[in-house]
Amino acid sequence: MFAANKQQGCLVAAARLMLAFFNGLFFGLIFVFAIGPSFFLLIQNSIAYGFRKGVLIALGISLSDILFVALTLVGFATFFDNPAHSRPMAIIAAAILMVFGIYSMVRKPVIHDEDAIIKGHSPFRFILKGFLINIFNPTIALFWITLSSTISINYHETPQQQIFFFAGMLITILTTDILKAYAANRVRAFITVRAIRVFNRLVGGVLVIFALSLLVNTGLQ
């Protein structure tokens, strides 16, 4: 009887973990419609450098998301809530977005041959680019902090349920980012250098606007 009850308890625990995982998979779909600096950077690089480089950008974004989740799970969320820390981070984030934005606007528009650039560009460069554009986005940090607080209430019984939820969510986000890179790469054959120039300026303008809005919001706080 004891063994049967123990086995039943294990099955119930496993079912709860899988339910949390699938809930995370479903919840991650909201990021399909998320449009921010990382989205524009992902599309821009996928068009300019090809699908494989876009995947590297997506991996960098995913690594920063994993870091945010890990920090919130170990109770490091209060660090981001403290104005003494959040304000300097917002200023740094604005500076990084401004640099990316200005560079995007002034860079020479080129559509690279994907096979020709595999050896010419370090994979780490693209991973780092995706990581930085996401890790210094205060909106992303606030999102993960808020979500972590909500999830800790809904899955308060075991930390494993929270981990499985976030694992499912992160898998969905990475998968959809890769699909975005693939879609952008598919249309690159129909895009002219002039269109790239316009798109680069559009992306640069969006990043600069994000940077300025961060500075304004930081000054108003």
N, C-alpha and C positions, 0 to 999 in steps of 0.2 A: 504493500500500500504506500509506504513512504517513497519507494523508488518510482512508483507510478505518479504520485503527486509531484515529485521532483522533475520528472520528465515533462509532465504537463506544464509546470511552471516555466521550464526552459523554452517550451514551444510558445507559450504566451509572450515571454520576453523577446523571443526571436521575431514573433509576429509584430510586436510593437516597434521593434527596431526597423523592420522592413516597411512598416506603415510610415514611420518618420522619414525614412529614406525616400519613399515615393511621394510623400507630401513635399519634400524638398525639391524633387525633380519637377513637380508641377509648379511650385512656387517660383522656381527659377525662370519660368517662362515669361514673367513680367519684364525681365531684362531684354527680351526680344524688342520691346518698344522703347527701351531706354536710349536716349540720345544725349550724349555728352562729349567731352573732349576725347575720351578713349574711343568712342564710336567713330568719330571723324578721323582720328589718327589711324585706326584699323582700316577703314575704307580707303583712305588716301594711300597708305603704304601697299595695300593689296593691289590697287590699280597701278601704282608706279613700279613696284618691284615684283609683283606676282603673288600667287597663292601661298607658296611656302614661306615667304617673308611675312605675309599676313598672319599665318599660323604662329610664327614666332612672336609677333606682336600680341596675339591672343594669349599665348602662354605667359608672357610678361604680365598682362592684365590679370590673368588667373592667379599667378604667384602673389601678386599684391593682395588680391581678394583672400587668398588662403592665409596670408599674414594677418590681415585684419580680423578674420574669423578666429585665428589662434589667439590673438591678443585679447579679444573680447571674451573668449571662453576661459581664459586664465584670470579674468578680472581686471584687465588692464584698461578697460573702457573709461574709467575715471580720469585717466591721463588726458584723454582727448576732450573730456568735459571741462577740464580746468582751463579758464580763460588765459592763465599765464602760459599755457602750452599751446592752446588752440590758435591764439592770435599770431605768434611767430610762425606756426605751421601754415596758417592761411597766407601770410605774407610770402613765405618761401614758395608755396603752391602758386600764388599769383605770378611770382617772378619766373617760375619754370614755364607756366602756361604762356606768359608773355614772350619768352624766348622762343618757344616752339611756334607760337603764332607769327611772330615777325619773320622768323626763318622760313616758315611756310609761304609767306607772302612774297618774299624776295628771292626764293630759290628758283633756279632755272628749271622750267617744266620739261621733264624727260620721261618717256615710257621705256623702261629697261627691258631687255630680253631676259626672261627669267633664267634660262640655262646659262647665260653669260655672266650672271652676277652671283651665282652660287658660291664661287670661290673668292669673289672680289669683296664680299661684305661679310663681316663676322656675324654669326648667328647671335652672339651675345649682345651685339649692338641693338638689334631689333627687340630682343627680350627685355633689355634694360630700358629701351624707349617706352615699351608698353607698361613696364613696371612703374616707371617714374611718373608717367602721365596719370596713372590711376592712384598710386600711393599718396600723392600730394593733392588729391582732390578731396577737400573737406566734406563735400556732399556725400561721397562714398563712405568716408569714415563715419559720418553721422548716421547714414543708412544702416551700416552693420551694427553700430552701437544700439540703435533703436530696435532693430530686428532681434539682436541678441537678447535684449531685455524681454521682448515679447515671447521669444522661444523658450527662455528660461522659465517662464510662467507656465506655458503650455506643456513643456516637457520637463517638469520639475522632478519627476521620480528618479531618473537616472541621467547622468551626463552623457552616457552612450547614445541616448535618443537624440540629444542635441547635436552630437557629432555626426550621426547618420543623416539628420535633417540637412545640416550644412553641406555634407558630402554630396548628397543628391542635388542640392541647389547649385553647388560649384560645378558639378559635372554638366548640368543643363546650361549654365552660363558659358562655360568653355565651348561646349558643342555648338551653341547658337552663334558664338563669336567666330568659330571656324567656318560655319555655314555662311556668315556674312562675308568673310574673306573670300570664300569660294565664289559667291555671287558677284562680288566686286571684280574678281579676277576674270570671270566669264565675259564681262562687258568691256574689258580693257582693249580687246581687239577692235572695238568700234569707236574708241575714244581717240580724239586727235590731241596733238600737243597744245593747241589753243584751248581745248576743253580742260586739259590738265592745268593750264595756267589759271583759268577761271576758278576751277575747283580748289587749287592750292590757296588762292586768295580768299575764297569763301571759308575754307577750313581755318586759315590764319586769322581771319576776321572773327570767326566764332570763338577761337581760343583767346584772342585778345579781349573779347567781350566778357568771357568767363573770368579772365584775370581781373579786369576792371571791376566786375560785380563783386568778386571776392574782396578786393580792397575797399570798396564802398561799404559792404556789409560789415567788414572788420572794423572800419572806422565808426560805424553807427552803433556798434555793440558797446 
